[in-house]
C-alpha cells in the first residue's frame, strides 16, 4: 500500500512544481486571467476545458494550499483539504463584502473582489511562510497520497454523480431555489432577494436583505463564478462538495480502524444512494455542513492540534450554524457525547472543552436577543477561565475554539440583532421558546415509527446487519462509541424532524433524507471494525459454511451491499418528481413565456414563490390564504389585498395552488379565452346591483395559458387589471321550465319568483325540467334573493351532463355570486330550507361580463 501511495504522490508532484510563493502567485495570476477570459466565452468547449479548471485552481485550490500549510496539521494536508479550505476562504470573503455593503461602503464587482481578496491572502500567506522559513513545503498541501484504490473510488463517485446529474435538470428544492435566487443576485452585485415576503428573507434595509442559512447562499454564488447554473441550480459545486467529503471520511476511518477499513467506508459512501443523491440534487446545505463537521472533527481529534487549527475548527462549527440549522443541533448532541466516551476510555480529552457546547446551543437560540446572547457567552468564557491563573494550553485550547465560534456567529448574525424588531416571525422558528414548545406538542409515538423506518431504509439492511453482528461479536470501543453516538445523533435528527409538519411521509422520502446523512454516516463508521477484520486475515470462518478466502467474503459483502442499495436507487424518480419545478407545477415553457410579460420590475404573485423567482428571475410575492377551502369571493379579496400591498402585476394559478388551497379552482379549470377578465374586487357589487354597468374595478385578465404537460398539468397567468363589467342577460324563475321539488311552489309576484316550501317538507329545490342551454361569456352571475322567512342554503350551476360548473357564494345579505367560464349551462339549482309554507323571493338572476 505504501508503494502504491508513493507512486501516486510522485505523479501528483510532477503536476505542480510551484513550490516557491512567488511562482505560486504568478500561477494564480495566469490561471485567473484564463478563467476571467474563458468564463463568459461563447465557446462552451473552451469554458469546460479551460475556464472551469482555471477557476478551480485560482479561486479554490491556490488559496487553499497556502491556508492549509498555515492552519492544518501536516498529516491532514492534501489535495482535498486544500480545495475545502479554498471554499471556506471564499465564504469569508463574500461575507466581508456583504458587511461592507451593509455599512454603505462601495465594493467592486464580485469577480474583482474575489481576485483582489485571493491575491491579498496569497501574498499575506506567502509572507507568513517566508518569515517561518516554511515556503519550501507548499507541495505538501497538494499531494494525493491515498493510493490507486482511493483514486478509483473518487472516479466511481464522479461517474455515479454525473450519471444522476444528466437526469436532474429542472429539479431543485424550494429552499435551495431561494438560496440559488439570492446567490444569483449576489453575483449580479445586488443584495435584495426577488422573493418579497418570504419568512426566510429579512429586509435589513430597503434593497438589502439577509437570508436564513446565509452562508450557504455564498456556496451557490461560488458555483456561479465557476459555471453557469442550469434550472437545477448550482449543482456543479454540490458535486465538488459531495466528492470532497471522501477525504475527511478516509482520514477519520483510518485513524479509527486503519487504511483498509477506511477504503471500505469510503467505498460505501461513494455508492450509497443517500450520498449520491444529495451530492447532485438541488438541496445542498446538508452535504455542505457535513463537510464542515467532518473537518472540524478531524481538527478537534488531533492531539497535536495547534491554536490555529483549533481556531479553524471553531470557524467550521460556526459556519455549520449559518449554513444549516439541523446539523448545528446535532453537533450539540454529538460532540459532548463523543468527548465523554473518549475521556472515559483514554483520559486524554478535556471534558470541560466540549461540555460547554450545550451552553453554546442555548446562546445560539437567543441570538436575536443581544443582551442574553452576550451574557451567555460571558458565562462560557467564565467557566473556561474559572480556577485558572494563567493561560496555559488547557485554557488556550477552549478559548481559541470558542472565541472563533463566537466571532463567526457574530460576524454572520449581528446585522439581525441590529434590526431584530423588523424580523418576520418565520425567521424565529428555532428561537428558544418556539423550539421548546414544538417539542412538547409533537406526536412522538407516530413520528418515531416513521422515523425508524426511514433510518433503517436509508442505512441499508445489509449495513445494519453488519453493524449489529459486529456489536455482538466484538467489544471494540470505537464501534460501541460510534454506535452510541449514531443513536444520539439520530435522536437529535428525530427532534428536528418532529418539529417539522408533514415530515416523514413516503412522498418526502428523498426530501427528508437530507436530515439522515450524519446519522447514517456515523453508523457506517461504526461498521468499520467489521471491515478491519475482513481485511486483517486471509481466511474467515462463516458459521455453517466454513472457511472462506478473504477476497471471496469481500466480493460477497460488496455484492450484498450494492444489491441492497437497489431499492433506494429505485426511489430516485419519486424524489426527483417532487422537486421538478416545471413538471410538478405545470410551468412548461415559463422561462420564455415570462420574459415577454411586463418589464424587469414587474411583480408576480404565486404560491410556489421560491421556485418561480429562481426559474424566471422575476420578483415574486408569496400567495398564501388565511385558510384552505376559502370561498372564491374571500380568496379573491385576499388576492386583492396582496396585490395592493406589493403592487403586484401578474398572478400565477397552477394545479398545485388550487389543490393545496382548495379554492379558485374556476380560475384554472373553467373554459376561458385569452383576454377574458374575472372580477377581483367584489366589494362594490351590492351598490351596483341595480345598475347596468360598473367599473373600473380591479380584475384578473387571462394573458397566458400553456399547454398541458405529459401529466396533464398546466398553468394560467393573469394580469392584475381594471375592467368595466356590464349586464349581459337576465333570466327569470317565473318563466316556463322551472319547477320546485317536494311539492314546493313558484309564484309570480310582480315578475319576481316567490318560492314556497311545500306542506310537510323542510326544503324545496328550484331547478329546470328542460335545459337552459345557456352559453354565456366568462364572468359571474348575481343572485338577488329576499330571504323572507326561509334560507337559501345552496346554489349550483350544472353542465349538460349534470356535472358541477360552479356554486353561488353569499357576498352580502340577499346577494350571491357565482363565477363561471364559457361553458354550457344546463341547469341552475337553488336549495331553500325552512318550515313548511316559508318562502324566499328570487328578485333577479343576472349574467355579467367584462367590456
N, C-alpha and C positions, 0 to 999 in steps of 0.2 A: 504493500500500500504506500509506503514512504517513497519508493522508487517511482511509482505512478505519479504521486504528487509532485515529485521533483521534476519529472519530465514536463508536466503541465505548467509548473512555475517558470521553467526556463522558456517555454514557448510564450507565456504571457509577458515575461520580462523583455522578450525581443520586440514586443509591440510598442513598448513605452521606454524610451531612452532619456527622457527629460528628467533627470534626477536633480538638476540644478534649478533653484527657484526662478532665475531669470529666464531660463528656457521654458519653464512651466508657464510663465506669464506670456511669453511670446506665443506659445501654443494656444493659450486662451484667446489672445487677440486674433490669431489666424482662424481658429475654429468659430469664434463668434462672428467674424466677418463672413465666413462661409454660410453660417446659419442665417445671419441677417439678410444676406443676398438671396439665398435659396428659399427662405421661409415663405415668401409671397411669390415665388416663381410660378409662371404659367405652365411649367413643365412638371407634371406630377412625379415622373421618374426622378427628376433632379431633386425634388423635395424629399422623396423617400430615401434615395441613396446618399445624398449629401446634406440636405438641410436638417433632417431629423438626427442623424448621427452627430453632426457638428453641434446641434443644440444640446444633445445629451452630454457631450463632452464638456462644452463651455459652461452650461448652466448648472449641471448636476455633478459631473464627475470631478472636474478640476477643483472647484471649491471644496468638495467633499474630501479630496485627497489631503489637502492641507489641514482641514479641520480634524480629520481622522488622526493625522500624525500628532496633533497637539492635544486632542481631547480623549482619545480612545486608547486603552491599554494595548500593548503591542500584539498580544495573542489574538485580538479581535480586529486588527487592521487588515482589511482585504477589500476586494472589488465591491462586494455587496454593501459593506459598511460605508464605503466612500460615496456610493450612489445614494444611500439612505441619508447620510449627513448633508449631501448636497440638497436633498429635498427639504430637510429641516431648515437649512440656511435660507432657502427661498421663502419658506413660510414666515420666517422672522423678518426678512427684508420687506415682504409685502405688508406685514403688519406695521412696520415702521413707516412705510409710505402712507398707509391708512391714517395713522395718528398725526402725521404732519399735515395731511389734507384736512383732518378733523379740526386742527387748530389754525386753519386758513393759511397754511404755508403752501407755496406753489411747489408742485412736484412734476418732474418730467414724465413723458410717456413711459409706460411700464417697461418696454424693451430697453429704453435708455437707462431707466432706473436699475433694472437687473444687471445691465452691463456695468454701470458705474459701481453698484454695490459689490458685485463679484470681483471686479478689478481691485477695489479698495481692500476687500478681505484677503485677496491673494497677495497683495503687496504687504499688508499687515502680517499675514501668516508667514510669508517668506522672511520678513524682518525678524519675527519671533524665533523662527527656526535657525536663522543665521546667528542670532545672539546666543542661542543654546548650542550652537555648533552642531546642529542636527539636520542640516539641509541635505545631506548626502543620502538620506534614507527615504526619500519620497517615493521610491519604487515599492516600498513595503505595502502602503495602503491600496495598491492596485494589483497586487499579486492574486492569482487564482490558484490557491494551493490546496484544493479539495480532491483532486484525483479525477480520473475519467468517469468513474461511476456517477459522481455528483454532477459532472457535466452532462451526462446522459439524462439524468433526472431533470436538469434545467431545460434540456431540449424537449423532453416529453411534456413538461409543464407548458412550455411555449406552444407546442403543437396543439395540445388539447384546448388551450385558451384561444388560440387563433381559429381553431375549428368552430368553437362556440361563438367567437367574435363575428364570424361570417353569417350567423343566424340571428343576431340580436338587433339589427338595425331598426330603430324606432322604439326600442324598449328602454324605458328609463323610469325609475320610481318617482312618485310625486315629490318626495323630499329632495332627491338628487336633481330633479328638474328645477326646483327652487334654487339650489346651490349653483347649478350649471348656469342658470339665467343670470344670477348675480355675478358669477365669475366672468361671464361674457361682458357684463357692464364694467367690471374692473379692468379688463384688458382694453376696453374702449375708453378708459380714462374717467369713468363715472363710478359713483358710489351709491346710486339710487336703484333700488330693485324695481323691475317692471311690474311686480306684484304689489298692489297698492294697499290692501287691507288684510294681509295675512298675519296671523298671530305670531309667526316666527320672524317677522320683519319689524324692526324697531326704527322709527324715524328719529335720529338724533337731532337733526335739524332739516329744514326744507332741502330736498335733493341729496340728503346724506343719510344712508341707512346702515343699520347693524343687523347681522343675521344670526339666528341661533346656529350653533356649531360653526362659528365664524371662520375658524382656521381651516375648515375643510373646503370652503369656497376658494381658498388660496391653492389648494391641491388641484382643483379643477382649472383655475386660472393658469397654473403652471403647465398643465396639459395643453391648454390653448396656445401657449407660447411655442410648444413643440410641434403640434399638428392641429390642423383644422378639425373641429369637432363634427361628428355626424349627428343625426337626430337622436342617437342614443347617448349623446353627451360625450364628455372627455374620457372615453373608455380606454384610450391609449395609456394614460397614467395608471389606471387600475391594473392593467396587465403588468406594467413595470413593478407596481407595488406587490401584486399577487405572486410574482416570481421572486421578488426580493425577500419575502418572508422566509424562504427556504434557508437563507444564510444564517440568521439567528437561530432558527429551529435546529439546524445542524450543530451549531456551536453548543446550544443547551443540551441537545441529545447526547453529544459527545462527552460533555462534562459529566452527565449523569450515568450513561450506560456504555460509552465507548463509540468508536467510529462506525463499526458495522451496524450497530443498533441505530445510530443516528441516520445512516443511509436508509434503513428501513422506514424510520419515522418520516424522513423527507419524501421517500417514495410514496407513502400513504397520502401525505399532504398534496403531492404532485398530482395524484389521480383522484383524490377524494372529490365527489360531486359538489359538496358544500363549498370547498375552497376554490374549485374551478369556476363555479357559478359566480361567486362574489369577487373573483379576480377579473371578471369581464363585464358582468351585467351592471347597469347603472344604479347601484345603491351607493356603495363607496365608503362611508365613514367607518364602518365596522372593520374592514380589512386594513384600512389605513391606521386606525387606532391600535389594532392588533400588532402591527409592525412597531409602533411606538412602545407598546407594552413589552414585546419580546426584547428589544434592545435595552429598555430600562431594567428588565430583569437581569440581562447579561451584565450590565454595569454594576448593579447592586450586589450580584452574587460574587463578583471577583474580589478576592481578599486583597489584591494588590491595587485596588481602585485608588486613584488619586483624587484630590479635591475637585479638579477639573472634570473628571469623569463622573463624579457624584453630582456636580452641578449639571452636567449633561443629562443625567438620569432624572433630576428634578425638572428640567426643561421638558423632557419627553412626557413625564406624567402630567405636567401642566398642559401640554399640547393635547393629550387624550381628553382632558376636561373640556377643551374648547373645540374638539373635533366630534366627539360622540358621547352623549351623556351616559349611556348604559354602561360602557366599559369603565367609566370613572367609578361608578358604584361597585362594579365587580372588583376593581382593583382594591377598593377599600375593604372588601371582604378578603381578597386574595392574599395581599402582602402580609398582613398581621398573622394570618394562619400559617403561611409559609415560614415566616420568621420564628413562630413558636415551635413548629416542627423541627426546623433546622437547629434552633437553640437547644431543644430537648435532646437531639441526637449528637450534636457536635460541640455545643457550648461555645461556638466561635462568633455568634451573631449578637449584636447589641439589641436587646429586647426593646429598649426604650425608643430606639431609632424608628422602628416600624409600627410599634403600638400607638404612636401618635397619629397614624393615618386616619383612624375614626374621627379624631378631632378635626382633621383637615376636611373630612366629609361634612361635618356639621358646619364648619366655616364656609364651605362652598354653598351649602343650602341657603345661607344668609348673605350671599354676596351682594344682593341688591340693597341690603341694609348696611351701609358703610360702617357705622359705629360698632354694631355687633360683629361684623366681619373682622374689623381690625382688632377688637377686643379678644376674639377667639385666637387670632394669630399671635397676639401678645402672650396669650396663655400657652400656646405651643412653644414659643421660644423660652418662656419662663421655665417650663417643665424640662426643656433641654439643658438649661444652664443651672438648674436647681442643684445645689450641693457641690458645684464645681468652681474652683477658684481660678483656674487657668484654662485657656483654650487648647487643651491637648487634643490628640487625634480623636478620642472618643466624643469630644464636643464638636470638633470641626466637621466630623462626618455628618451628623444630622443637621447641623447648622447650614452647611453648604447645600445639602439636598433640599431642605425645606425652604431656605431662602430663595433658591432657584425656582421652586414650585410656586412660592408666593409671588415672586416677580412676574412669572408667566401669567398667573391668574390676574394680577393687577394690570399688566400690560394689555391683555386682551379684553378685560371686562370693565375697567374703570369708566369708560365712556357711558356704560349702562348705569353706573352709580350716579353719574352726574345728572342724567335725565330720567332717573328711575320713576318719577311720578307720571311720566308720559308713556310708560311701557304698557302695552296691552296685557290683559290677564293671561293670554295664552303663553307668553314668554315666561311666566312664573310657574308653569305647571310642575316643575320639580323643585320649587322652593319648599322649605321645611313644612309649613302647615298643610299645604295641599298634598304633598307626597305622603306624609304620615296618615292623613285622613283617608287617602286612597287605599292604604294598606289595611285599614280597619274595615272597609266596606266590600272588599273583593270576595267573590265566591271562590274560596281557596280549594274546596273539595273538587268541584268540577274542573277547575283550571289545572289542578295537579295531575289528574288523569290524562288530560290533553297534553300537558307538558311532558309527562313521562313517555307518551307515545312519540312525540316529536323528538325528544332527546335520543330515545332508542333508535329511531329511524335514521336520524342524522349521524349518529355514531357508527351505525352499521352493525348488523347482528354478529358478523364474524369477529370484528374487533371487540365487541362486547364479550363474546365467548372467550377470546384470548385473554382479555383483561381479568375476567372472573377466574379462569383457570390459573392464571399467574398469581392472583391474590391468594388462592387456595394452596398453591404448590410452594410458594416462597414467602419469606418474611422480609424481603428486600425493603429497606426503609424508604428508598426513593419511590418504589411502586406504591407502597402504602401511603406515603405522604402526598404524592401526586393524585392518588385516587381520592383521598380525603379532600384535598384542595379542589379537585374537579367537582366533587359534590357540593362544596361550599360555594364555588363559583356558579354551579348550576342553580343553587338556591338563590343567589344574587340575581341571576338571569330570570328566574321564576318570579321574583319580587317585581322586577321591572315589567315583565310581560303581564303580570297580574294586575297592574295599574293601567294597562292599555286596553280600551274597549275593542271588542271584535277581534282579539288576537287568538292565535292557536286554533284556527279553523283550517280545514284541508285546502280551501281555496287560497289561503295565505301560506301555503307550505314553504315556498321559497322566499316569500316576503319576510315572514317571521324567522326564517332560518338564520338570518344575519345575527340574531341575538345568541345563537348557539355556538358561534365559531370558537370563542375562547374555551368554553367548557369542553367541547369536542376535542380541541387540540390538547388540553390537559389530560384527557383520558387516553388519547393516542400516545402522549409522552409516557403515561403510566404503563402502557403495554411494552415499553422499551426493554424491560427485563426479559420478557419472552424472546424478543429479537436478539438480545445479547446472548442468551443461552443457545438460541438457534445458530448463532454464528461462532460459538465457542467450541463446539465439539463436532467431530466428523460423523459420529453415529448417534442417533436419537431414538430412544425407546418410546414406542407408541403402544399404549395398553391394547391388548387383544390383536395387535398387528405384529409387534416385534420390533427389531432394529431396522431403521431406515437411514439411508445416507442423508447427510445434511442438505445437500443440493436438492434431493427429492422432496424433502419436507418443505424446503423454501419454495419450490415451484408449486407444490400443493397449497401451501399457505397463501401465496400470492394469487393463485388462480381462484381460491375460495373468496378472498377479499374482493378481487375485481368483479367476480360474478355477483357477489353480494351488493356491489355498488350499482348494478344494472337497474334495479327498481328506482333508485334515486335519480339516475340519469334519465329514466323514462318520464320523470315528473318535470323535466325541463320545459317542454312545450306549455304545460299548465302554468309554470312560473312566469314564462315569457308573455303568455297571452294576458296575464293580469296587468302587465305594465307596458304593453304595446299600445302607445297612445292612439294612433290613427285607427287601428283595428277595433280597439275596445270602445272608443267613444264615437266611432263613425266619422272621423275627421279626415278621411281620404282627400288629398289634394289641398288641404287647408294652407300649407305653406305658400303655395302660389296664389290661392284664392284671396287670402287676407292681404297680400301685398297690394292688391288693387282696390282695397277698401279704405276710404278716408285718407289721412296722411299719417306721418310718423308720430304725431301727438294724439291721434285718436285713441280712445279708451274703450275697451271691451268689457263685457260683464259675462262671466262664465263660472260654472260650478267647479270644473277642473282647472282652476286658475293657474296653478303652477305649471302644469304640462302645457297649457295653451300659450303662456308667455314664453316658455322655453322654445316651443315648436315654431312660433310665429315671430318672436322678437318684438311683440307689441305689448303695450301697457294693458293690464287686466285687473279687474276688481272681482273679489270672491263673492259669488252668488250663493247665499245660504238663506233659507227661510226660517222663521221662528219655530216652525213645526212641520212635520210631514203631513201629507194629505190635506193641505190647506185648500179651501175653496178657491177657484180660479180668480175671483174678484179680489180676495185677500192677497193672493200671491202676486197679482199684477200691481196691487197697491204697494207691496213691499219692494217690488222691482222699481216702481216709480220713485220710491224713497231713495234707493241706492243710486239710481240714475241722476237724481238731483244732487245728492251729496258729493258724488265723484265726477259729475259732468260726463256720464257715460254716453258713448256714441252708438255702440252696437251691442246686441245681446246674442249669446250663443245658446241654442237649445239643442241638446242631443239626447240620445236614448238613455245614457247614464243618468243625466239630470232628472228626466221625467220618471225614471224608475226609482232613483234614490229618494226623491221628494214626493212622488205620487201626486203631482199637480202639474197644471199647464200642459197636460197631455195633448190637448187640442192644438197647441202651437206646433207640435211636431207631426201629428198624425192626420189632422183634418186636411182635406184637399184645399190647397191654396196655390195661387199663381204668383210669380214674381211681380212685386208692386202692390199686392194686396196689403191692406192695413188692418190692424187689430187694435181695438180700444185699450189703452193702458190706464188712463185716468178716468175712472167711472164716477168720481165724486160729484160731478156736476150733472149727472143724468137726472136725478129727481127734479131738478129745476127746469129741465128741458123736455120733459115728457110731452107736454102739450105743444111743443114747437115742431116744425117740420125739418129743422136743421140746427146743428150747433157746432161750435168749434171757433178757433183752432184749439184742439185738445191733444194732450200727449198720446202718442200711439206707437205701435210697432209695425214697421213696414218690412215685408219679406224682401230681402235683396239677394240671398244665396240659398240654394238647396243643392247639395252634392248628391252624386249617385250612390245608391246603397252598395256596400261592400259585400264580400262573399258571405258574411254572417248576417246580411240584411240590415246592417246599421247605417244610418245616415244622419245628417245634422242640418239645421237651418240657422241662418244668420239674419237677424232683424236689425234694421236701423231704428234707433230711437228718434222719433219724428213728431211732427204736429200735423194733424189731419182734421178735415171737416167731415162730419157724419150726417147723413140725411135719411129721412124716412123713405124706404124703398117700396114697401107694400104693407098692408094690414090684412088680417083675417078675422072673422067673427065666428064665435062659437054658436051663434043663433042660426047660422047658415045651415042648409041641409047637409047631412053626412055625419053630424056629431051625435053621440049618444052617451048616456050615463049608466054605469053599471049598478047592480044591486038595487034596482027599482028607483034609482035617483031620477031627478027631473032637471031639464034645462028649459027655463022660461025666458021669454023675451021681455026685458024690462027697459024700455026706451032705447032699443038697439043694443043694450048690454045683456049679457047672459047671466041670469041668476041660476046657480047650480044648487039644488036642494038634495040633501041626503034622504034616501028612501026610508020608508017605515021599517022598523025593526032592524035597521042597519046602522053601522058606526062609520061608514065611509062610502064614498062613491068615486069612480074613476071616469073622468071625461075623456073620450077617445074618439077616433074616426072609425066608422064601419066601412068606409071606402077610402082609397088612397088620396092623400092631399096632392101628391105628385108635384111638390114644390122643389125648384132648383134655384135657391137664392144665391147671390154673390156672397163672398166672405164678409162676415160682420157679426152682428149679435141680434138677439130677439129680446124685446122687453115685454114682460107680462105685467100689466097693471090690474091688480085684483083687490077688491074691497072685501076683506075677511070680516063679514058682519058678525057672525057668531060661531062659524066653523073655521078650520085652519087648512091652508094648503101645505101639505107635507112633502110633495114630490112633483116635479115637472120633468118629463123625459121627452126627448126627440128621438124617433126611431127611423131607420132607413127602410128601403123597400123589402129587405129580408128580415125585418124586425130586430136588427142589431142596434145597440145604443149609439147614437151620434153625439149627444150632449145632454146636459141636465141643467135645470134652472137653479140659480142661487139667489137667495134673498139679499138685496143690497140696501133696502130701506123698507119701511112699513108699507106693505101692499105692493112692493115693486120687486120683480125678479128679473134676472138677466141670464141669458144662455148664449155662449159663444158658439159660432159654427163656421164651417168652411163651405166650399162649393160642392155640397153633397146633396143628393136627392132626399127630401124629407117625405116619408110616407105617413107618419102618424105623430101626433103630439098627445101625450097622456098627462093629465093633471089629476093628482090624487087629493081629494078633500076629505078630511076626517072631522068627526064631531058626533053630536047626538042626532038621532032621527029627527028630521024636519029642519035642522040647522042648515045655513047656506052661506055661500060667498057669491060675489058679483064679479064676473070677469069683464072688466071695462074695455081692455084692448090687448091685442097681441100684434105687435108691430115689428117689422124687419128693418134693420138699419145697416147701411153700408157706407163706406167712405167715398168721398167725392174724388 
